[in-house]
Amino acid sequence: MNKFFVFILIIVLIHTLFSQVPFRDFEIVESIPVETNLDNEKIRNTSIVWLEMINSATRTIDIEQFYISNQKDEALEPIIKAIEKQAQKGIKIRIIVENNMADTYPETLKRLNKQKNIIVKTIKIFHQTHGIQHSKFFIIDEEKVFIGSQNFDWRALDHIHEIGLSINHPKYAMAMTDIFELDWEQCDKDTLITILQNNKTEFQTHYQNETIYFFPTASPYKNIPEKFISDEKAIIDAINNANTRICIQLLSYSPSAYKTYYSNLDNAIRNAAIRGVKVNLLVSDWCQKKYEMPYLKSLSVLPNITVKLSTIPEYSKKYIPFARVEHCKFMVVDNNISWVGTSNWKKNYFYNSRNLGLIIKSPLINGLLYDIFQKSWSGSYSRKVEPEKNYQPKEYGDRN
């Protein structure tokens, strides 16, 4: 009888140990539009990771988003309920969203702001320079961070292609908390706090058996706190140091900026191609506008540069506005350097708007991101830009 009891106890302990998956220190996270073949078996989906992270909170949750858009019975609702449940348990929750978008999607913000232990603020300080609060991140207990292209939007979980990172690293989380605190303060300011920092702070962690080195990037240029380096500078430095290949996946790309030519990124890409680096640029079909397509065409005719447009098929059950699109924002350089961020590649995102990113030094992470890129690049949803073709802007908003 005693031996049987010990045997049962061992079985229970083994089951307990293996059923409790430890929080991963560094993880790529993706959102896959349903009814597409873009899913990657090695990469967990956003809704699973978000729920895991929010439920793990024991003290604080700080959320900074472009906007929050929820619908009943859609994928974001369990996340919103989890946030409310954590607030009911006494966890302190702060939320910052872009002021204009708060007017567009006020319902969920009002719902959350009614809860005890939740404070919602809107930020409009970046409007002074024609910018916006465009970053998308949250921090759990000043220890864990999620950052990526995913907006807090039900569409971003099931109907948009997105890439983000979940990182368990208290020192990095504290740096991200610093930028959250800066924006929390700036919610109540009439003038942008001028901070001219450009101090790269490298952190390290582990993925499987590899040491990963990474450092945080930020925009806009004049509002970057300590431990962050300019997002634009970090991206251009990575491009300038490329030897063999650069793969870029974005919602949109354009050097056209307020009736002027924004040359910094465009010239870096062209110079890389002249050095013999193979450049593959994949952007969404939302780029079929007169201030974007001519520049994509001009890149596509150059030796060593290939440009493609991605078209995600519409959802079979209904039309969904502002969805079914390539929204990832990442780059892989050679076999070691990667960038993942929140910024579209246009001047005002780097000089006028709040955006965040990471430069990552890791062959393993680079390889995983390259595989994600290749799935989109080589799949049936992408097609080469044709210089002679007359492209028409795509309809993707509300149909009234």
Contacts in CASP RR format, 6 or more apart in sequence:
PFRMAT RR
TARGET T0000
AUTHOR 0000-0000-0000
METHOD contacts of the structure
MODEL  1
MNKFFVFILIIVLIHTLFSQVPFRDFEIVESIPVETNLDNEKIRNTSIVW
LEMINSATRTIDIEQFYISNQKDEALEPIIKAIEKQAQKGIKIRIIVENN
MADTYPETLKRLNKQKNIIVKTIKIFHQTHGIQHSKFFIIDEEKVFIGSQ
NFDWRALDHIHEIGLSINHPKYAMAMTDIFELDWEQCDKDTLITILQNNK
TEFQTHYQNETIYFFPTASPYKNIPEKFISDEKAIIDAINNANTRICIQL
LSYSPSAYKTYYSNLDNAIRNAAIRGVKVNLLVSDWCQKKYEMPYLKSLS
VLPNITVKLSTIPEYSKKYIPFARVEHCKFMVVDNNISWVGTSNWKKNYF
YNSRNLGLIIKSPLINGLLYDIFQKSWSGSYSRKVEPEKNYQPKEYGDRN
23 52 0 8 1.000
23 53 0 8 1.000
23 56 0 8 1.000
23 144 0 8 1.000
23 168 0 8 1.000
24 166 0 8 1.000
24 168 0 8 1.000
25 167 0 8 1.000
25 168 0 8 1.000
25 169 0 8 1.000
25 205 0 8 1.000
25 206 0 8 1.000
25 207 0 8 1.000
26 165 0 8 1.000
26 166 0 8 1.000
26 167 0 8 1.000
26 168 0 8 1.000
26 169 0 8 1.000
26 205 0 8 1.000
26 206 0 8 1.000
26 207 0 8 1.000
26 212 0 8 1.000
26 365 0 8 1.000
27 44 0 8 1.000
27 49 0 8 1.000
27 165 0 8 1.000
27 166 0 8 1.000
27 167 0 8 1.000
28 43 0 8 1.000
28 163 0 8 1.000
28 164 0 8 1.000
28 165 0 8 1.000
28 340 0 8 1.000
28 365 0 8 1.000
28 368 0 8 1.000
28 369 0 8 1.000
28 372 0 8 1.000
29 43 0 8 1.000
29 44 0 8 1.000
29 45 0 8 1.000
29 46 0 8 1.000
29 49 0 8 1.000
29 146 0 8 1.000
29 150 0 8 1.000
29 163 0 8 1.000
29 164 0 8 1.000
29 165 0 8 1.000
29 166 0 8 1.000
30 39 0 8 1.000
30 40 0 8 1.000
30 43 0 8 1.000
30 44 0 8 1.000
30 45 0 8 1.000
30 46 0 8 1.000
30 161 0 8 1.000
30 162 0 8 1.000
30 163 0 8 1.000
30 164 0 8 1.000
30 372 0 8 1.000
31 45 0 8 1.000
31 46 0 8 1.000
31 47 0 8 1.000
31 150 0 8 1.000
31 156 0 8 1.000
31 157 0 8 1.000
31 158 0 8 1.000
31 160 0 8 1.000
31 161 0 8 1.000
31 162 0 8 1.000
31 163 0 8 1.000
32 38 0 8 1.000
32 39 0 8 1.000
32 45 0 8 1.000
32 161 0 8 1.000
33 158 0 8 1.000
33 159 0 8 1.000
33 160 0 8 1.000
33 161 0 8 1.000
33 312 0 8 1.000
33 315 0 8 1.000
33 323 0 8 1.000
33 324 0 8 1.000
34 158 0 8 1.000
34 159 0 8 1.000
34 315 0 8 1.000
35 313 0 8 1.000
35 315 0 8 1.000
35 316 0 8 1.000
36 161 0 8 1.000
36 312 0 8 1.000
36 313 0 8 1.000
36 381 0 8 1.000
37 379 0 8 1.000
37 380 0 8 1.000
38 161 0 8 1.000
38 375 0 8 1.000
38 376 0 8 1.000
38 381 0 8 1.000
39 45 0 8 1.000
40 371 0 8 1.000
40 372 0 8 1.000
40 375 0 8 1.000
42 368 0 8 1.000
42 371 0 8 1.000
43 368 0 8 1.000
43 372 0 8 1.000
45 157 0 8 1.000
46 150 0 8 1.000
46 156 0 8 1.000
46 157 0 8 1.000
46 162 0 8 1.000
46 164 0 8 1.000
47 75 0 8 1.000
47 76 0 8 1.000
47 78 0 8 1.000
47 79 0 8 1.000
47 157 0 8 1.000
47 158 0 8 1.000
49 146 0 8 1.000
49 166 0 8 1.000
50 79 0 8 1.000
50 146 0 8 1.000
51 78 0 8 1.000
51 79 0 8 1.000
51 82 0 8 1.000
53 138 0 8 1.000
53 140 0 8 1.000
53 144 0 8 1.000
53 146 0 8 1.000
53 166 0 8 1.000
54 61 0 8 1.000
54 79 0 8 1.000
54 82 0 8 1.000
54 83 0 8 1.000
54 86 0 8 1.000
54 140 0 8 1.000
55 82 0 8 1.000
55 86 0 8 1.000
56 140 0 8 1.000
56 141 0 8 1.000
56 144 0 8 1.000
57 86 0 8 1.000
57 91 0 8 1.000
57 140 0 8 1.000
57 141 0 8 1.000
58 91 0 8 1.000
58 141 0 8 1.000
59 91 0 8 1.000
59 92 0 8 1.000
59 141 0 8 1.000
59 142 0 8 1.000
60 91 0 8 1.000
60 92 0 8 1.000
60 93 0 8 1.000
60 94 0 8 1.000
60 139 0 8 1.000
60 140 0 8 1.000
60 141 0 8 1.000
60 142 0 8 1.000
61 83 0 8 1.000
61 86 0 8 1.000
61 91 0 8 1.000
61 92 0 8 1.000
61 93 0 8 1.000
61 94 0 8 1.000
61 138 0 8 1.000
61 139 0 8 1.000
61 140 0 8 1.000
61 141 0 8 1.000
62 93 0 8 1.000
62 94 0 8 1.000
62 138 0 8 1.000
62 139 0 8 1.000
62 177 0 8 1.000
62 180 0 8 1.000
63 83 0 8 1.000
63 93 0 8 1.000
63 94 0 8 1.000
63 95 0 8 1.000
63 96 0 8 1.000
63 137 0 8 1.000
63 138 0 8 1.000
63 139 0 8 1.000
63 152 0 8 1.000
64 95 0 8 1.000
64 96 0 8 1.000
64 97 0 8 1.000
64 133 0 8 1.000
64 135 0 8 1.000
64 136 0 8 1.000
64 137 0 8 1.000
64 138 0 8 1.000
64 180 0 8 1.000
64 183 0 8 1.000
65 95 0 8 1.000
65 96 0 8 1.000
65 97 0 8 1.000
65 98 0 8 1.000
65 135 0 8 1.000
65 136 0 8 1.000
65 137 0 8 1.000
65 138 0 8 1.000
65 151 0 8 1.000
65 152 0 8 1.000
66 97 0 8 1.000
66 98 0 8 1.000
66 101 0 8 1.000
66 132 0 8 1.000
66 133 0 8 1.000
66 134 0 8 1.000
66 135 0 8 1.000
66 136 0 8 1.000
66 151 0 8 1.000
66 152 0 8 1.000
67 97 0 8 1.000
67 98 0 8 1.000
67 101 0 8 1.000
67 102 0 8 1.000
67 104 0 8 1.000
67 105 0 8 1.000
67 151 0 8 1.000
67 152 0 8 1.000
67 153 0 8 1.000
68 95 0 8 1.000
68 97 0 8 1.000
68 105 0 8 1.000
68 108 0 8 1.000
68 109 0 8 1.000
68 112 0 8 1.000
68 152 0 8 1.000
68 153 0 8 1.000
69 76 0 8 1.000
69 105 0 8 1.000
69 108 0 8 1.000
69 151 0 8 1.000
69 152 0 8 1.000
69 153 0 8 1.000
69 154 0 8 1.000
69 155 0 8 1.000
70 76 0 8 1.000
70 77 0 8 1.000
70 80 0 8 1.000
70 107 0 8 1.000
70 108 0 8 1.000
70 154 0 8 1.000
71 77 0 8 1.000
71 154 0 8 1.000
74 154 0 8 1.000
74 157 0 8 1.000
74 158 0 8 1.000
75 154 0 8 1.000
75 157 0 8 1.000
75 158 0 8 1.000
76 152 0 8 1.000
76 153 0 8 1.000
76 154 0 8 1.000
76 157 0 8 1.000
77 154 0 8 1.000
79 152 0 8 1.000
80 108 0 8 1.000
80 111 0 8 1.000
80 112 0 8 1.000
83 93 0 8 1.000
83 112 0 8 1.000
83 118 0 8 1.000
84 112 0 8 1.000
84 115 0 8 1.000
84 118 0 8 1.000
86 93 0 8 1.000
87 93 0 8 1.000
87 115 0 8 1.000
87 116 0 8 1.000
87 117 0 8 1.000
87 118 0 8 1.000
88 115 0 8 1.000
88 116 0 8 1.000
88 117 0 8 1.000
90 116 0 8 1.000
90 117 0 8 1.000
91 117 0 8 1.000
92 117 0 8 1.000
93 112 0 8 1.000
93 115 0 8 1.000
93 117 0 8 1.000
93 118 0 8 1.000
93 119 0 8 1.000
94 118 0 8 1.000
94 119 0 8 1.000
94 121 0 8 1.000
94 180 0 8 1.000
94 184 0 8 1.000
95 109 0 8 1.000
95 112 0 8 1.000
95 118 0 8 1.000
95 119 0 8 1.000
95 120 0 8 1.000
95 121 0 8 1.000
96 121 0 8 1.000
96 122 0 8 1.000
96 123 0 8 1.000
96 133 0 8 1.000
96 180 0 8 1.000
96 183 0 8 1.000
96 184 0 8 1.000
96 187 0 8 1.000
97 109 0 8 1.000
97 120 0 8 1.000
97 121 0 8 1.000
97 122 0 8 1.000
97 123 0 8 1.000
97 133 0 8 1.000
98 122 0 8 1.000
98 123 0 8 1.000
98 124 0 8 1.000
98 132 0 8 1.000
98 133 0 8 1.000
98 134 0 8 1.000
99 122 0 8 1.000
99 123 0 8 1.000
99 124 0 8 1.000
99 127 0 8 1.000
99 133 0 8 1.000
100 124 0 8 1.000
100 127 0 8 1.000
100 132 0 8 1.000
101 132 0 8 1.000
102 109 0 8 1.000
102 122 0 8 1.000
109 120 0 8 1.000
112 118 0 8 1.000
112 120 0 8 1.000
113 119 0 8 1.000
113 120 0 8 1.000
121 184 0 8 1.000
121 187 0 8 1.000
121 188 0 8 1.000
122 187 0 8 1.000
123 133 0 8 1.000
123 183 0 8 1.000
123 186 0 8 1.000
123 187 0 8 1.000
123 354 0 8 1.000
125 186 0 8 1.000
125 187 0 8 1.000
125 189 0 8 1.000
125 190 0 8 1.000
125 191 0 8 1.000
125 192 0 8 1.000
126 132 0 8 1.000
126 133 0 8 1.000
126 192 0 8 1.000
126 220 0 8 1.000
126 352 0 8 1.000
126 353 0 8 1.000
126 354 0 8 1.000
128 191 0 8 1.000
128 192 0 8 1.000
129 192 0 8 1.000
129 220 0 8 1.000
129 351 0 8 1.000
129 352 0 8 1.000
130 258 0 8 1.000
130 348 0 8 1.000
130 352 0 8 1.000
131 220 0 8 1.000
131 348 0 8 1.000
131 352 0 8 1.000
131 353 0 8 1.000
132 352 0 8 1.000
132 353 0 8 1.000
132 354 0 8 1.000
133 183 0 8 1.000
133 353 0 8 1.000
133 354 0 8 1.000
134 342 0 8 1.000
134 343 0 8 1.000
134 349 0 8 1.000
134 353 0 8 1.000
134 354 0 8 1.000
134 355 0 8 1.000
135 147 0 8 1.000
135 342 0 8 1.000
135 354 0 8 1.000
135 355 0 8 1.000
135 356 0 8 1.000
136 147 0 8 1.000
136 148 0 8 1.000
136 149 0 8 1.000
136 150 0 8 1.000
136 151 0 8 1.000
136 152 0 8 1.000
136 342 0 8 1.000
137 145 0 8 1.000
137 146 0 8 1.000
137 147 0 8 1.000
137 148 0 8 1.000
137 176 0 8 1.000
137 342 0 8 1.000
137 356 0 8 1.000
138 145 0 8 1.000
138 146 0 8 1.000
139 145 0 8 1.000
139 173 0 8 1.000
139 176 0 8 1.000
139 177 0 8 1.000
139 180 0 8 1.000
140 173 0 8 1.000
141 173 0 8 1.000
142 170 0 8 1.000
142 173 0 8 1.000
142 174 0 8 1.000
142 177 0 8 1.000
143 168 0 8 1.000
143 169 0 8 1.000
143 170 0 8 1.000
143 173 0 8 1.000
144 166 0 8 1.000
144 167 0 8 1.000
144 168 0 8 1.000
144 169 0 8 1.000
144 173 0 8 1.000
145 165 0 8 1.000
145 166 0 8 1.000
145 167 0 8 1.000
145 169 0 8 1.000
145 172 0 8 1.000
145 173 0 8 1.000
145 176 0 8 1.000
146 164 0 8 1.000
146 165 0 8 1.000
146 166 0 8 1.000
146 167 0 8 1.000
147 164 0 8 1.000
147 165 0 8 1.000
147 167 0 8 1.000
147 176 0 8 1.000
147 340 0 8 1.000
147 341 0 8 1.000
147 342 0 8 1.000
147 356 0 8 1.000
147 357 0 8 1.000
147 358 0 8 1.000
148 162 0 8 1.000
148 163 0 8 1.000
148 164 0 8 1.000
148 165 0 8 1.000
148 329 0 8 1.000
148 340 0 8 1.000
148 341 0 8 1.000
148 342 0 8 1.000
148 357 0 8 1.000
149 162 0 8 1.000
149 163 0 8 1.000
149 164 0 8 1.000
149 251 0 8 1.000
149 327 0 8 1.000
149 328 0 8 1.000
149 329 0 8 1.000
149 330 0 8 1.000
149 341 0 8 1.000
149 342 0 8 1.000
150 156 0 8 1.000
150 157 0 8 1.000
150 160 0 8 1.000
150 162 0 8 1.000
150 164 0 8 1.000
153 160 0 8 1.000
155 320 0 8 1.000
155 322 0 8 1.000
155 323 0 8 1.000
156 162 0 8 1.000
156 327 0 8 1.000
159 315 0 8 1.000
159 320 0 8 1.000
159 323 0 8 1.000
159 324 0 8 1.000
160 312 0 8 1.000
160 323 0 8 1.000
160 324 0 8 1.000
160 325 0 8 1.000
160 327 0 8 1.000
161 310 0 8 1.000
161 312 0 8 1.000
161 325 0 8 1.000
161 326 0 8 1.000
161 327 0 8 1.000
161 328 0 8 1.000
161 376 0 8 1.000
162 327 0 8 1.000
162 328 0 8 1.000
163 249 0 8 1.000
163 328 0 8 1.000
163 329 0 8 1.000
163 330 0 8 1.000
163 340 0 8 1.000
163 369 0 8 1.000
163 372 0 8 1.000
164 340 0 8 1.000
164 341 0 8 1.000
165 340 0 8 1.000
165 358 0 8 1.000
167 173 0 8 1.000
167 205 0 8 1.000
168 205 0 8 1.000
169 203 0 8 1.000
169 205 0 8 1.000
171 203 0 8 1.000
172 203 0 8 1.000
172 214 0 8 1.000
172 216 0 8 1.000
175 201 0 8 1.000
175 216 0 8 1.000
175 227 0 8 1.000
175 228 0 8 1.000
176 216 0 8 1.000
176 356 0 8 1.000
178 225 0 8 1.000
178 226 0 8 1.000
178 227 0 8 1.000
179 218 0 8 1.000
179 225 0 8 1.000
179 228 0 8 1.000
179 356 0 8 1.000
182 193 0 8 1.000
182 195 0 8 1.000
182 223 0 8 1.000
182 225 0 8 1.000
183 354 0 8 1.000
185 193 0 8 1.000
186 192 0 8 1.000
186 193 0 8 1.000
192 222 0 8 1.000
192 223 0 8 1.000
193 223 0 8 1.000
194 222 0 8 1.000
194 223 0 8 1.000
195 222 0 8 1.000
195 223 0 8 1.000
195 224 0 8 1.000
195 225 0 8 1.000
196 221 0 8 1.000
196 222 0 8 1.000
196 224 0 8 1.000
197 224 0 8 1.000
197 225 0 8 1.000
197 226 0 8 1.000
197 227 0 8 1.000
197 228 0 8 1.000
198 224 0 8 1.000
198 229 0 8 1.000
198 230 0 8 1.000
198 233 0 8 1.000
199 226 0 8 1.000
199 227 0 8 1.000
199 228 0 8 1.000
199 229 0 8 1.000
200 215 0 8 1.000
200 229 0 8 1.000
200 234 0 8 1.000
201 215 0 8 1.000
201 216 0 8 1.000
201 226 0 8 1.000
201 227 0 8 1.000
201 228 0 8 1.000
202 213 0 8 1.000
202 214 0 8 1.000
202 215 0 8 1.000
203 213 0 8 1.000
203 214 0 8 1.000
203 215 0 8 1.000
204 211 0 8 1.000
204 212 0 8 1.000
204 213 0 8 1.000
204 214 0 8 1.000
205 211 0 8 1.000
205 212 0 8 1.000
205 214 0 8 1.000
206 212 0 8 1.000
207 362 0 8 1.000
207 364 0 8 1.000
207 365 0 8 1.000
208 364 0 8 1.000
210 362 0 8 1.000
210 363 0 8 1.000
210 364 0 8 1.000
212 360 0 8 1.000
212 361 0 8 1.000
212 362 0 8 1.000
212 364 0 8 1.000
212 365 0 8 1.000
213 360 0 8 1.000
213 361 0 8 1.000
213 362 0 8 1.000
214 358 0 8 1.000
214 359 0 8 1.000
214 360 0 8 1.000
214 361 0 8 1.000
214 362 0 8 1.000
215 229 0 8 1.000
215 234 0 8 1.000
215 358 0 8 1.000
215 359 0 8 1.000
216 227 0 8 1.000
216 228 0 8 1.000
216 229 0 8 1.000
216 356 0 8 1.000
216 357 0 8 1.000
216 358 0 8 1.000
217 228 0 8 1.000
217 229 0 8 1.000
217 230 0 8 1.000
217 231 0 8 1.000
217 233 0 8 1.000
217 234 0 8 1.000
217 235 0 8 1.000
217 339 0 8 1.000
217 341 0 8 1.000
217 356 0 8 1.000
217 357 0 8 1.000
217 358 0 8 1.000
217 359 0 8 1.000
218 224 0 8 1.000
218 225 0 8 1.000
218 228 0 8 1.000
218 229 0 8 1.000
218 230 0 8 1.000
218 231 0 8 1.000
218 354 0 8 1.000
218 355 0 8 1.000
218 356 0 8 1.000
218 357 0 8 1.000
219 230 0 8 1.000
219 231 0 8 1.000
219 232 0 8 1.000
219 343 0 8 1.000
219 349 0 8 1.000
219 350 0 8 1.000
219 351 0 8 1.000
219 353 0 8 1.000
219 354 0 8 1.000
219 355 0 8 1.000
219 356 0 8 1.000
220 350 0 8 1.000
220 351 0 8 1.000
220 352 0 8 1.000
220 353 0 8 1.000
220 354 0 8 1.000
220 355 0 8 1.000
221 230 0 8 1.000
221 232 0 8 1.000
221 350 0 8 1.000
221 351 0 8 1.000
223 354 0 8 1.000
224 230 0 8 1.000
230 350 0 8 1.000
231 341 0 8 1.000
231 343 0 8 1.000
231 350 0 8 1.000
231 355 0 8 1.000
231 356 0 8 1.000
231 357 0 8 1.000
232 264 0 8 1.000
232 265 0 8 1.000
232 350 0 8 1.000
232 351 0 8 1.000
234 339 0 8 1.000
234 359 0 8 1.000
235 265 0 8 1.000
235 268 0 8 1.000
235 331 0 8 1.000
235 339 0 8 1.000
235 345 0 8 1.000
236 264 0 8 1.000
236 265 0 8 1.000
236 268 0 8 1.000
238 331 0 8 1.000
238 333 0 8 1.000
238 337 0 8 1.000
238 339 0 8 1.000
238 359 0 8 1.000
239 246 0 8 1.000
239 265 0 8 1.000
239 268 0 8 1.000
239 269 0 8 1.000
239 272 0 8 1.000
239 331 0 8 1.000
239 333 0 8 1.000
240 268 0 8 1.000
240 271 0 8 1.000
240 272 0 8 1.000
241 333 0 8 1.000
241 337 0 8 1.000
242 272 0 8 1.000
242 275 0 8 1.000
242 277 0 8 1.000
242 333 0 8 1.000
242 334 0 8 1.000
242 337 0 8 1.000
243 277 0 8 1.000
243 334 0 8 1.000
244 277 0 8 1.000
244 278 0 8 1.000
244 334 0 8 1.000
244 335 0 8 1.000
245 277 0 8 1.000
245 278 0 8 1.000
245 279 0 8 1.000
245 280 0 8 1.000
245 332 0 8 1.000
245 333 0 8 1.000
245 334 0 8 1.000
246 269 0 8 1.000
246 272 0 8 1.000
246 277 0 8 1.000
246 278 0 8 1.000
246 279 0 8 1.000
246 280 0 8 1.000
246 331 0 8 1.000
246 332 0 8 1.000
246 333 0 8 1.000
247 280 0 8 1.000
247 282 0 8 1.000
247 331 0 8 1.000
247 332 0 8 1.000
247 370 0 8 1.000
247 373 0 8 1.000
247 374 0 8 1.000
247 377 0 8 1.000
248 279 0 8 1.000
248 280 0 8 1.000
248 281 0 8 1.000
248 282 0 8 1.000
248 330 0 8 1.000
248 331 0 8 1.000
248 345 0 8 1.000
249 282 0 8 1.000
249 283 0 8 1.000
249 326 0 8 1.000
249 328 0 8 1.000
249 329 0 8 1.000
249 330 0 8 1.000
249 331 0 8 1.000
249 372 0 8 1.000
249 373 0 8 1.000
249 376 0 8 1.000
249 377 0 8 1.000
250 281 0 8 1.000
250 282 0 8 1.000
250 283 0 8 1.000
250 284 0 8 1.000
250 326 0 8 1.000
250 328 0 8 1.000
250 329 0 8 1.000
250 344 0 8 1.000
250 345 0 8 1.000
251 283 0 8 1.000
251 284 0 8 1.000
251 286 0 8 1.000
251 325 0 8 1.000
251 326 0 8 1.000
251 327 0 8 1.000
251 328 0 8 1.000
251 329 0 8 1.000
251 344 0 8 1.000
252 283 0 8 1.000
252 284 0 8 1.000
252 286 0 8 1.000
252 287 0 8 1.000
252 292 0 8 1.000
252 344 0 8 1.000
252 345 0 8 1.000
252 346 0 8 1.000
253 265 0 8 1.000
253 281 0 8 1.000
253 283 0 8 1.000
253 287 0 8 1.000
253 292 0 8 1.000
253 295 0 8 1.000
253 296 0 8 1.000
253 344 0 8 1.000
253 345 0 8 1.000
253 346 0 8 1.000
254 287 0 8 1.000
254 291 0 8 1.000
254 292 0 8 1.000
254 295 0 8 1.000
254 345 0 8 1.000
254 346 0 8 1.000
255 261 0 8 1.000
255 262 0 8 1.000
255 263 0 8 1.000
255 265 0 8 1.000
255 266 0 8 1.000
255 295 0 8 1.000
255 347 0 8 1.000
256 262 0 8 1.000
256 291 0 8 1.000
256 292 0 8 1.000
256 295 0 8 1.000
256 346 0 8 1.000
257 346 0 8 1.000
257 347 0 8 1.000
257 348 0 8 1.000
258 347 0 8 1.000
258 348 0 8 1.000
262 346 0 8 1.000
262 347 0 8 1.000
265 345 0 8 1.000
266 295 0 8 1.000
266 299 0 8 1.000
269 279 0 8 1.000
269 281 0 8 1.000
269 299 0 8 1.000
269 305 0 8 1.000
270 299 0 8 1.000
270 302 0 8 1.000
270 305 0 8 1.000
272 279 0 8 1.000
272 304 0 8 1.000
273 279 0 8 1.000
273 302 0 8 1.000
273 303 0 8 1.000
273 304 0 8 1.000
273 305 0 8 1.000
274 304 0 8 1.000
276 304 0 8 1.000
277 304 0 8 1.000
278 304 0 8 1.000
278 306 0 8 1.000
279 299 0 8 1.000
279 304 0 8 1.000
279 305 0 8 1.000
279 306 0 8 1.000
280 306 0 8 1.000
280 308 0 8 1.000
280 373 0 8 1.000
280 377 0 8 1.000
281 296 0 8 1.000
281 299 0 8 1.000
281 305 0 8 1.000
281 306 0 8 1.000
281 307 0 8 1.000
281 308 0 8 1.000
282 307 0 8 1.000
282 308 0 8 1.000
282 309 0 8 1.000
282 310 0 8 1.000
282 326 0 8 1.000
282 373 0 8 1.000
282 376 0 8 1.000
282 377 0 8 1.000
282 382 0 8 1.000
283 296 0 8 1.000
283 307 0 8 1.000
283 308 0 8 1.000
283 309 0 8 1.000
283 310 0 8 1.000
283 326 0 8 1.000
284 309 0 8 1.000
284 310 0 8 1.000
284 325 0 8 1.000
284 326 0 8 1.000
284 327 0 8 1.000
285 309 0 8 1.000
285 310 0 8 1.000
285 311 0 8 1.000
285 325 0 8 1.000
285 326 0 8 1.000
285 394 0 8 1.000
286 325 0 8 1.000
286 394 0 8 1.000
286 396 0 8 1.000
287 293 0 8 1.000
287 296 0 8 1.000
287 309 0 8 1.000
288 309 0 8 1.000
288 391 0 8 1.000
288 392 0 8 1.000
288 393 0 8 1.000
288 394 0 8 1.000
289 393 0 8 1.000
290 393 0 8 1.000
293 385 0 8 1.000
293 391 0 8 1.000
296 307 0 8 1.000
296 309 0 8 1.000
296 385 0 8 1.000
297 307 0 8 1.000
297 385 0 8 1.000
297 387 0 8 1.000
299 305 0 8 1.000
299 307 0 8 1.000
300 306 0 8 1.000
300 307 0 8 1.000
300 384 0 8 1.000
300 385 0 8 1.000
300 387 0 8 1.000
301 387 0 8 1.000
306 384 0 8 1.000
307 384 0 8 1.000
307 385 0 8 1.000
308 377 0 8 1.000
308 382 0 8 1.000
308 383 0 8 1.000
308 384 0 8 1.000
308 385 0 8 1.000
309 382 0 8 1.000
309 383 0 8 1.000
309 385 0 8 1.000
310 325 0 8 1.000
310 326 0 8 1.000
310 376 0 8 1.000
310 381 0 8 1.000
310 382 0 8 1.000
311 381 0 8 1.000
311 382 0 8 1.000
311 383 0 8 1.000
312 324 0 8 1.000
312 325 0 8 1.000
312 326 0 8 1.000
312 381 0 8 1.000
313 324 0 8 1.000
313 381 0 8 1.000
314 320 0 8 1.000
314 324 0 8 1.000
315 323 0 8 1.000
315 324 0 8 1.000
319 399 0 8 1.000
321 396 0 8 1.000
321 397 0 8 1.000
321 398 0 8 1.000
321 399 0 8 1.000
322 396 0 8 1.000
322 397 0 8 1.000
322 398 0 8 1.000
323 396 0 8 1.000
324 396 0 8 1.000
325 396 0 8 1.000
326 376 0 8 1.000
326 381 0 8 1.000
328 372 0 8 1.000
328 376 0 8 1.000
329 340 0 8 1.000
329 341 0 8 1.000
329 342 0 8 1.000
329 343 0 8 1.000
329 344 0 8 1.000
330 338 0 8 1.000
330 339 0 8 1.000
330 340 0 8 1.000
330 341 0 8 1.000
330 369 0 8 1.000
330 372 0 8 1.000
330 373 0 8 1.000
331 338 0 8 1.000
331 339 0 8 1.000
332 338 0 8 1.000
332 366 0 8 1.000
332 367 0 8 1.000
332 369 0 8 1.000
332 370 0 8 1.000
332 373 0 8 1.000
333 339 0 8 1.000
333 366 0 8 1.000
334 366 0 8 1.000
335 363 0 8 1.000
335 366 0 8 1.000
335 367 0 8 1.000
336 361 0 8 1.000
336 362 0 8 1.000
336 363 0 8 1.000
336 366 0 8 1.000
337 359 0 8 1.000
337 360 0 8 1.000
337 361 0 8 1.000
337 366 0 8 1.000
338 359 0 8 1.000
338 360 0 8 1.000
338 362 0 8 1.000
338 365 0 8 1.000
338 366 0 8 1.000
338 369 0 8 1.000
339 357 0 8 1.000
339 358 0 8 1.000
339 359 0 8 1.000
339 360 0 8 1.000
340 357 0 8 1.000
340 358 0 8 1.000
340 360 0 8 1.000
340 369 0 8 1.000
341 355 0 8 1.000
341 356 0 8 1.000
341 357 0 8 1.000
341 358 0 8 1.000
342 355 0 8 1.000
342 356 0 8 1.000
342 357 0 8 1.000
343 349 0 8 1.000
343 350 0 8 1.000
343 353 0 8 1.000
343 355 0 8 1.000
343 357 0 8 1.000
349 355 0 8 1.000
360 366 0 8 1.000
376 382 0 8 1.000
END
